[in-house]
Amino acid sequence: MNPRKVIAIVFCILIGFTTTSMASSFSAVKAGTACTKAGKTSITLGKKYTCIKVGKKLQWNKGVVVQSPKPSNSPTMQLSGHDLVVSQVAADWNSWRKKSSTNYTPIKLIVQPGYDSAWGGASKASNLLISTFVSSGYSLLQEPISVFGDTEEWLANTGRPIACGRSVPEQPLGIYCGHIQLGFGYFVLNAPQSEKFVGKTLTPTQINTLNYMVAHDVATMFELQAQYGAAIYNGSKDQIPAWIREGFVQLFAALAISDSNTQKKSYFDFFVSSNMIEGFPRVLCAKTLQDFESKDRNWGGSCMSSQNFYGVELLAARHGGLDALFKFVTEYGVSNDWTSAFKSAFGVSREDFYTEWYDYLKIPQGNRPALTPPAPAAH
């Protein structure tokens, strides 16, 4: 027989078999027709049929209409993990920014004569942060002041009259009376101690660092004030865990400096691209959040410092927003019981949050540190 005729015959048989099978399959999925296994489902022409037992027979039920999912116009619904957290925090911050007030006390920057004018420019991000805090209902009783210089003599003579009578500088960087940051230029910019800044022009990287550091300490002043309520800060109270304190001020500083910058990046992209923080962690740091529940601030590396930021960022995104951060500090200021204040403010226990944190980082169960009792608040 001609090979072509054989192929044509075989092809026709296959088509006939396939068509018959499809027709048989199609006809089988119809209400009341026989099916083979109870509980089996099949979707046909927009209906989902289930194989059920009627008497002694198995047959397809009447079926239910299957609703097709509607596409979401919200970009956050398509995000997950850290990207979703960033989107949620940014949205919360934008709602705060819309309430910005012009009725606030701006920061006063006092710098040693001969310093680059960029030192005074650090007020932009800090004032944006102050106005946002004030418009959201969080006030600072003291006037926010920052003093920077090269020499201990100049810093002491300039700072002492406005530092509650304290003998300053007692250390390279400190906050006195809840309203003054006193710093050597080298310390603020993470430069060698021998480096002086009188007559020196700052680089773009140094300017970013300066803006961040000033905003960082403005956030610290407001965090302290929230703890003290209507009383003026005097340094007498115990403090909340170090990782929450540092992450709190890191997050607000990142939001402020990115918002006041012309690059139009998200707060996270700007923060990372400016080399102020490590990228999102994929592993546990040598010391975890639990290790920084006390007053320990010996971060010992950028991983341990950055986890504060990411931990607080997760808290704000999933557990009450930016207002919850202030609620926690405020309630702790009244009770001096940080674990109770934590659960009240964030709606999750300390232990459950740490479990959530390890899930967030995708840390296998066997690699997670054991939960320890909470460290007491420290002065």
C-alpha positions in Angstrom: 0.0 0.0 0.0 1.2 3.5 -0.7 2.9 4.9 2.5 1.1 8.2 2.2 -2.3 6.4 2.3 -1.2 4.4 5.4 -0.3 7.7 7.1 -3.5 9.3 6.1 -5.5 6.3 7.5 -3.6 6.3 10.8 -4.1 10.1 11.1 -7.8 9.8 10.5 -8.1 7.0 13.1 -6.2 9.1 15.7 -8.4 12.2 15.0 -11.5 10.0 15.3 -10.3 8.5 18.6 -9.4 11.9 20.0 -12.6 13.5 19.0 -14.6 10.6 20.4 -12.6 10.7 23.7 -13.1 14.5 24.0 -16.8 14.1 23.3 -17.0 11.3 25.8 -15.2 13.4 28.4 -17.3 16.4 27.7 -20.5 14.5 27.9 -19.4 12.8 31.1 -19.1 16.2 33.0 -22.8 17.1 33.0 -25.2 17.2 35.9 -26.8 13.8 36.5 -24.4 11.8 34.3 -22.2 9.0 35.8 -18.8 9.6 37.4 -16.2 7.3 38.8 -15.0 8.6 42.2 -16.9 10.4 44.9 -15.4 13.8 45.7 -13.7 14.2 42.4 -14.3 17.7 40.8 -14.2 19.0 37.3 -14.6 22.5 35.9 -16.5 22.8 32.6 -17.9 25.9 30.9 -17.5 28.1 34.0 -19.1 25.6 36.5 -17.4 23.3 39.0 -19.0 19.9 39.3 -18.5 17.4 42.1 -18.9 13.6 41.9 -21.5 12.6 44.6 -23.3 9.4 45.6 -27.0 9.3 44.9 -28.5 6.1 46.2 -26.1 3.4 45.0 -24.8 5.4 42.0 -22.1 8.0 41.5 -23.1 11.0 39.4 -22.1 14.6 38.8 -24.0 17.2 40.9 -25.7 20.3 39.5 -22.4 22.3 39.8 -21.7 25.8 41.0 -20.6 28.8 39.0 -16.8 29.5 39.4 -16.1 33.3 39.9 -13.0 34.4 38.1 -10.7 36.5 40.2 -10.7 40.2 39.4 -7.3 41.9 38.8 -6.3 44.2 41.5 -5.4 47.8 40.8 -3.4 48.0 44.1 0.3 47.4 43.5 0.8 46.3 47.1 -1.4 43.3 46.5 1.2 42.0 44.1 4.1 42.5 46.4 5.4 40.1 49.1 8.1 39.9 51.7 10.2 43.0 52.3 8.9 44.8 49.2 5.4 44.7 50.7 6.7 45.9 54.1 8.4 48.9 52.4 5.2 49.7 50.5 3.1 49.6 53.7 5.5 51.8 55.7 5.8 54.3 52.8 2.0 54.5 52.6 1.7 55.1 56.3 4.4 57.8 56.2 2.7 59.5 53.3 -0.5 59.8 55.3 1.6 61.4 58.1 3.2 63.8 55.6 -0.1 65.0 54.3 -0.8 66.5 57.7 2.4 68.5 57.9 2.2 71.6 60.0 4.1 74.9 59.7 3.5 75.6 63.4 6.6 74.0 64.9 10.0 75.0 66.5 12.7 74.3 63.9 16.0 72.8 64.8 18.9 75.2 65.7 22.2 74.1 64.2 25.3 75.7 65.8 28.6 74.9 64.0 32.2 76.0 64.7 33.2 79.0 62.6 34.9 77.8 59.3 32.6 74.8 58.8 31.1 74.2 55.4 27.6 75.6 54.9 26.4 72.1 54.2 26.5 71.5 58.0 23.6 74.0 58.3 21.8 72.4 55.4 21.2 69.3 57.6 18.2 71.3 59.0 16.1 70.5 56.0 15.5 66.8 56.7 15.3 67.4 60.4 12.7 70.2 60.1 10.6 68.0 57.8 10.7 65.3 60.5 9.9 67.7 63.3 6.9 69.2 61.4 5.6 65.7 60.6 5.9 64.6 64.3 4.2 67.7 65.5 1.3 67.5 63.0 0.8 63.8 64.0 0.4 64.9 67.6 3.8 64.2 69.0 5.5 67.3 70.6 8.9 68.2 71.9 8.9 70.3 75.0 12.5 71.5 74.6 14.0 73.5 71.7 15.8 71.1 69.4 19.5 72.1 69.2 22.6 70.5 67.6 26.2 71.7 68.1 29.1 70.5 66.0 32.8 71.4 66.1 36.4 70.3 65.9 37.8 71.2 69.3 36.7 70.2 72.8 37.2 73.7 74.1 34.9 75.2 71.5 32.3 72.5 72.0 32.4 72.9 75.8 32.2 76.7 75.8 29.3 76.7 73.3 27.4 73.7 74.6 27.6 74.2 78.4 25.1 77.2 78.6 22.4 75.1 76.8 23.2 71.7 78.3 21.4 71.9 81.6 24.6 72.9 83.4 26.3 69.7 82.3 30.0 69.7 81.8 30.3 69.0 78.1 31.5 67.2 76.1 31.5 64.2 78.3 31.7 61.9 75.3 32.0 62.4 71.5 28.2 62.3 71.0 25.5 62.8 73.5 22.0 64.1 74.0 21.4 66.3 77.0 18.1 67.5 78.4 16.3 65.9 75.5 17.1 68.8 73.2 20.8 69.0 72.4 23.1 66.9 70.3 26.7 67.8 70.9 29.2 66.2 68.5 32.7 66.3 67.2 32.6 66.6 63.4 34.7 63.5 62.9 32.4 61.4 65.1 29.2 62.5 63.4 30.6 61.7 59.9 32.3 58.4 61.1 35.7 59.9 60.1 39.2 59.3 61.8 39.5 61.3 65.0 42.4 63.2 63.5 40.2 64.6 60.7 39.1 68.3 61.1 36.4 70.1 59.2 37.2 73.8 59.6 37.8 75.0 56.1 36.9 71.7 54.6 34.1 71.1 51.9 31.9 68.1 52.6 31.5 65.4 49.9 28.0 64.3 48.8 28.4 61.1 50.9 29.4 63.1 54.0 26.4 65.4 53.5 24.0 62.4 53.3 25.6 61.0 56.5 25.3 64.3 58.3 21.6 64.7 57.3 20.9 61.2 58.5 22.7 61.6 61.8 21.0 64.9 62.7 17.6 63.4 61.8 18.5 60.3 63.7 19.0 62.3 66.9 15.9 64.4 66.4 13.9 61.2 66.3 15.7 60.2 69.5 14.6 63.4 71.2 11.0 62.8 70.2 11.2 59.1 71.3 12.5 60.3 74.7 9.7 62.9 75.0 7.0 60.3 74.2 8.3 58.3 77.1 8.3 61.2 79.5 4.8 62.5 78.4 4.1 66.0 79.7 7.3 66.1 81.9 10.6 67.5 80.6 13.2 64.8 79.9 15.8 64.6 82.7 17.4 61.2 82.0 16.0 59.5 85.1 13.9 56.7 83.5 14.9 53.2 82.4 15.0 52.7 78.6 13.3 50.3 76.2 15.3 47.6 74.5 18.2 48.8 72.5 17.0 47.2 69.2 13.6 48.9 69.3 15.1 52.3 70.3 17.7 52.2 67.5 15.4 50.8 64.9 12.8 53.4 65.8 15.1 56.3 65.1 16.8 54.7 62.1 13.4 54.2 60.4 12.2 57.7 61.0 15.5 59.2 59.9 15.5 57.2 56.7 12.0 58.4 55.9 12.9 62.0 56.5 16.2 62.2 54.6 14.7 60.3 51.6 11.6 62.5 51.6 13.7 65.7 51.6 16.1 64.4 48.8 15.6 65.2 45.1 16.4 61.7 43.9 12.7 60.5 44.4 13.7 57.1 45.6 11.8 55.1 48.2 13.1 55.6 51.7 14.7 52.1 51.6 16.4 52.5 48.2 17.8 55.8 49.2 19.0 54.5 52.5 20.8 51.5 51.0 22.2 53.3 48.0 23.7 55.9 50.3 25.5 53.1 52.1 23.9 53.9 55.4 22.6 50.4 56.0 23.2 46.8 54.8 20.8 45.2 52.4 17.9 43.1 53.7 19.4 40.2 55.8 19.1 36.7 54.5 20.8 35.1 57.5 20.9 35.6 61.3 23.4 38.1 62.5 26.0 36.9 65.1 23.8 38.5 67.8 20.0 38.6 67.3 17.3 41.0 68.4 17.0 39.1 71.7 20.6 39.9 72.5 19.8 43.6 72.3 16.9 43.7 74.7 19.2 45.1 77.4 21.1 48.5 77.2 23.8 46.8 75.1 24.5 48.9 72.0 27.7 47.2 71.0 26.4 46.3 67.5 29.8 45.0 66.4 29.0 45.1 62.7 26.6 46.5 60.2 24.5 43.3 60.2 23.6 43.7 63.9 22.9 47.4 63.5 20.8 47.0 60.4 18.6 44.3 61.9 17.2 46.9 64.3 15.9 48.8 61.3 14.4 45.8 59.6 12.8 44.5 62.8 11.1 47.8 63.6 10.1 48.2 60.0 8.3 44.9 60.2 6.6 45.9 63.4 5.3 49.1 61.9 4.2 47.5 58.6 2.3 44.6 60.2 1.4 45.7 63.7 -0.2 49.1 63.9 1.8 51.4 61.7 4.1 54.3 62.8 1.6 55.4 65.5 2.1 52.0 67.2 5.8 52.8 67.7 4.9 55.9 69.7 2.2 54.1 71.5 4.7 51.5 72.7 7.1 54.2 74.0 4.3 56.1 75.7 2.8 53.1 77.4 6.2 51.9 78.6 6.9 55.4 80.0 3.9 54.9 82.3 4.3 51.2 83.2 8.1 50.5 83.0 7.0 47.1 81.7 8.3 46.8 78.2 6.8 43.4 77.3 3.3 44.4 78.4 3.6 47.7 76.5 4.9 45.8 73.5 1.8 43.5 73.4 -0.6 46.4 74.0 0.9 48.6 71.3 1.6 46.1 68.6 -1.1 43.5 69.3 1.5 40.7 69.4 3.6 39.2 72.1 7.4 39.5 72.2 7.7 35.8 71.7 5.3 35.6 68.8 7.0 38.5 67.1 10.4 36.8 67.3 8.8 33.8 65.7 7.3 36.0 63.0 10.7 37.7 62.5 12.5 34.3 61.9 9.7 33.3 59.5 10.2 36.7 57.7 13.9 36.0 57.3 13.1 32.4 56.2 15.3 30.9 58.9 14.9 27.1 59.2 13.4 25.9 62.5 16.6 24.1 63.4 18.7 27.3 63.0 16.6 29.6 65.2 17.9 30.6 68.6 15.9 29.4 71.6 13.6 32.0 73.1 15.0 33.3 76.4 13.2 35.2 79.1 12.8 38.9 78.3 15.6 41.2 79.6 14.6 43.7 82.2 14.5 47.4 81.3 17.9 49.1 81.9 18.8 52.6 82.9 
